[in-house]
Amino acid sequence: MMKTTQVLSYPVLRYLISSALIIGSLAAAKTIMHLIGGGFPAPLLGMLILLSLLLCGLVKEQQLLPCASPLLNFMPLFFIPAGVGFIEHLGLIRQHWQFLTATLIFVPLSSLILISYVIALFKGRDHNE
């Protein structure tokens, strides 16, 4: 009886640790955003905190797998509301397709040009000094 309980509790413990790490990083991010009153999305900050923990080696990938794998398996379900919203506004998209197309082309292109200019500027500084 005792041996069965020990075997069953180990996967449950791994799942609880995994959940605690993910929810803890989100809670830390929400607390930080509440304290500083910023407009940065707390879930995104939570992902950055979790990424920092992974890169520093404080958290191992295997520690996150028990909870993260099922979430990633059902990830397409999280995009259904966005798809429904897209279909609901199809008439509006047809009406303004030229502007939307230009935006989807020129915004990334101008960002790429600006970023490459800034990188070239800083890279040139390093070589001249």
C-alpha positions in Angstrom: 0.0 0.0 0.0 2.7 2.4 0.9 4.7 1.7 -2.2 1.7 2.5 -4.5 1.2 5.8 -2.8 4.9 6.7 -3.3 4.7 5.8 -7.0 1.5 7.8 -7.6 2.7 10.8 -5.6 5.9 11.3 -7.6 4.2 12.3 -10.9 1.7 14.4 -9.0 4.5 16.2 -7.2 6.3 16.9 -10.6 3.0 18.3 -12.0 2.5 20.5 -8.9 6.1 21.8 -9.1 5.6 22.5 -12.8 2.3 24.3 -12.3 3.8 26.3 -9.4 6.7 27.5 -11.5 4.4 28.6 -14.3 1.8 30.2 -12.1 4.4 31.7 -9.8 6.1 33.5 -12.7 2.7 34.9 -13.8 1.9 35.9 -10.2 5.3 37.6 -9.9 4.7 39.5 -13.2 1.2 40.6 -12.1 2.5 41.8 -8.8 5.3 43.7 -10.5 2.9 45.3 -13.0 0.5 46.2 -10.2 3.2 47.8 -8.1 4.7 49.9 -10.9 1.4 50.6 -12.6 2.8 49.9 -16.0 1.0 49.1 -19.2 3.1 46.1 -20.1 1.1 42.9 -20.3 1.7 40.8 -17.2 1.5 37.4 -19.1 4.3 38.6 -21.4 6.4 39.7 -18.5 5.7 36.3 -16.8 7.0 34.6 -19.9 10.1 36.8 -19.8 10.6 35.9 -16.1 10.2 32.2 -16.9 12.6 32.5 -19.8 15.2 34.3 -17.6 14.9 31.5 -15.0 15.5 28.9 -17.8 18.4 30.8 -19.2 20.0 31.3 -15.8 19.7 27.6 -15.1 17.6 28.1 -12.0 14.7 26.2 -13.7 15.3 23.2 -15.9 13.2 22.4 -18.9 12.3 19.0 -17.4 10.7 20.8 -14.4 8.2 22.5 -16.7 7.3 19.6 -19.0 4.6 18.0 -16.9 2.3 21.1 -17.0 3.6 22.8 -20.2 3.2 19.8 -22.5 -0.6 19.4 -22.0 -1.0 23.2 -22.5 1.0 23.1 -25.7 -1.0 20.2 -27.0 -4.2 22.2 -26.7 -2.7 25.5 -27.9 -4.8 25.7 -31.1 -7.9 25.9 -29.0 -6.7 29.2 -27.6 -6.8 30.7 -31.1 -10.4 29.9 -31.9 -11.8 33.2 -30.4 -9.3 35.2 -32.6 -10.5 33.2 -35.7 -14.1 33.9 -34.9 -13.4 37.6 -34.4 -11.6 37.6 -37.8 -14.6 36.0 -39.5 -17.1 38.3 -37.8 -15.3 41.3 -39.2 -14.8 39.9 -42.7 -16.9 42.7 -44.3 -14.8 45.4 -42.6 -11.6 43.6 -43.8 -13.0 43.5 -47.4 -13.8 47.2 -47.2 -10.3 48.2 -46.0 -8.1 45.5 -47.6 -5.8 48.0 -49.3 -4.9 49.8 -46.1 -4.5 46.5 -44.2 -2.2 45.0 -46.9 -0.1 48.2 -47.0 0.2 48.1 -43.2 1.2 44.4 -43.2 3.9 45.2 -45.8 5.2 48.6 -44.8 5.2 48.3 -41.0 7.5 45.3 -40.9 9.6 46.6 -43.7 10.1 50.0 -42.1 10.9 48.3 -38.7 13.5 46.1 -40.5 15.1 49.1 -42.1 15.1 51.1 -38.9 16.6 48.2 -36.8 19.2 47.6 -39.5 20.2 51.3 -39.5 20.5 51.3 -35.6 22.5 48.1 -35.6 24.8 49.5 -38.4 25.2 52.7 -36.4 26.2 50.9 -33.2 28.3 48.4 -35.0 30.1 51.2 -36.8 30.8 52.8 -33.5 32.5 49.7 -32.1 34.8 49.5 -35.1 35.8 53.1 -35.1 36.8 53.3 -31.5 
